[in-house]
Amino acid sequence: MALLKELRALTPVQRSTFTACFLGWSLDAFDFFLLTLCVRSIAGEFHVGVKEVAEAIFWTLVMRPVGALLFGLMAERFGRRPTLMINVISFSIFELASAFAPSLGTFLICRALFGIAMGGEWGVGAALALETLPPKNRGFFSGLLQEGYVVGNLMAAALYGLLFPHLHGTGMFTPWRVMFMIGTLPALLAFYVRFSVKESPAWLAGQEARAEERRNPQPKGVKRKEMLTYLPSFLFLVVLMTMFTSFSHGTQDLYPTFLEKDHALAPGSVGFVVVVANIGALLGGICCGTFSERFGRKKTIIFAALFALPMVPLWAWSHSVAMLAVGGFLMQFMVQGAWGVIPAHLNELSPGPVRAIFPGLAYQLGNLFSSRNSVFQAMFANRFSGGMLGMALSGTVVVVAVLVAIVTALGSEAKGANLTVVD
């Protein structure tokens, strides 16, 4: 009811814009998580191990900063709305290309290209949404927007659990390839953006200022000095997002494989556990995003990160599907609870003239620096625990949750900053 009340309070333009940005992030994540759910199936078809297919996750993550920079620059130059349309079409095309990859090498190339498109969506979508929405209850909408990622994960898990066991195609229509073909449907979102979404009012308001600057350009030395003042804040956000992306990917990317390998769960049970975990993530992001309006961004993040630690035994070491589902729910409530604050926190800390680039690039550079997380987890498991992933995943949570709390505590906060201007 509270969710409906907040959404009804928006104008039709604000509601359409937020819906488009939420769906863009959801469908982007849906395409990404189809890969994490199909790792073992892909490995079997290409006759390689889990570690070799985990390289596809690495290449997706490592190329995301390229997309954040490329699409961020496009959004600053040509507007948030047309850039978002191009972005959605791009990641759908590369998802389809992945479905028809004839070899592992080609598949890795397709995932790298998908990573470029995926890397652009979050920064552009978050800027468009938060520049359009009113500042009141920004924490709530931040949490809801970020949980579009969780909704994408949930949709992928539900599709995997319900459909994958019943697919028995061969050749270019093996089960995992059919799943990737379904992953091209997000391209239809571009039509909704085209006809239902307006350009960011902050970007439009800044057009006149940019035109005046072109007529009377500042000396290059002044611009360079201005950009250098942003550098310390930018570097801090990169470190923060490295911790955050390690937190989320470290608890999500190999978790379905962990359930299959360590606990011998069937695809239907894996899908069930991951769906329940993502329901927890969705609720955590919305609740903690809302709490951050009252208690502050930093305190909320620190609380959520540290409370992930007591969830480790239930999340990784339970002995039944029901208890693993409860553990997954609680773990992802905390992980995505911390993440729910991030869209508002990063955009509030970002200078107006580079808001479409700054948060997204920091976020995706964090992904770059944590991009081999799943590969390291698989290597650790192979070397120290006979291929079992439980110790690797549990250790990741303990180390990274503490680091998220420490780095967040060292940073600043700008709750309530004005996001209606870009200058």
Helices and strands as residue ranges (DSSP letters): H 2-8, H 12-37, H 39-46, H 50-62, H 64-78, H 80-99, H 104-132, H 138-146, H 148-163, G 164-166, G 171-173, H 175-182, G 185-188, H 189-196, H 201-215, H 220-252, H 255-261, H 267-295, H 297-306, G 309-311, H 312-317, H 321-339, H 342-349, G 352-354, H 358-369, H 373-384, H 390-410
